[in-house]
Amino acid sequence: MSKELKGADELMKHIQKSMQLDEAKRIVKMNTAEMQQNMVRSASFHGHMAWEAKKGLVFVKPTGATKRSIGLTLLNGGLTGRVAPGTEYSPYLIYGTRFMAAQDFFRPNYHKQATQFKQDMQRLVK
């Protein structure tokens, strides 16, 4: 008496694809977390000058709100990672204004992590 399992090759291919999918999710999660940590570390601001009606030109100290607002979100079942600051004025910090120099905590960390992410994904598909 013998038994034969048909479709074993297809099953193995599916298992391998599933393992790669899990590994891809791990890579996305790891790189997204690293990018968030690096952005939080880089989000140390030195304040700026602002005009107040009663006092005139005053120095405004940083509050740390942008640093605390940098959040991480995983989407599409863990295949997409998003890191973003939650303060409405964070673009002014990133790009600067005509009155304030840029204090970019976002783009350098994004580009650094994008390079690392590409390397990690290339290792996975080899």
Residue pairs with C-beta under 8 A, 6 or more apart in sequence:
20 124
20 125
23 124
24 79
24 121
24 124
25 77
25 78
25 79
27 117
27 120
27 121
27 124
28 74
28 78
28 79
28 80
28 81
28 117
29 74
29 78
29 81
30 120
31 81
31 113
31 116
31 117
31 120
32 72
32 74
32 81
32 82
32 83
33 72
34 113
34 116
35 81
35 83
35 109
35 110
35 113
36 70
36 71
36 72
36 83
38 109
38 112
38 113
39 70
39 83
39 85
39 105
39 106
39 109
40 67
40 70
42 105
42 108
42 109
43 66
43 67
43 70
43 85
43 105
44 62
44 67
44 105
45 62
45 66
45 67
45 93
45 103
46 62
46 103
47 59
47 60
47 61
47 62
48 59
48 60
48 99
48 100
49 57
49 58
49 59
49 60
49 99
49 100
50 57
50 58
50 59
50 60
51 57
51 58
52 58
65 87
66 85
66 87
66 89
66 90
66 93
66 105
69 85
69 86
69 87
69 90
70 83
70 84
70 85
70 86
71 83
71 84
71 85
71 86
72 81
72 82
72 83
73 81
73 82
73 83
73 84
74 80
74 81
74 82
75 81
75 82
85 106
90 106
92 100
93 102
93 103
93 104
93 105
94 102
94 103
94 104
94 105
94 106
94 107
95 102
95 104
96 102
96 103
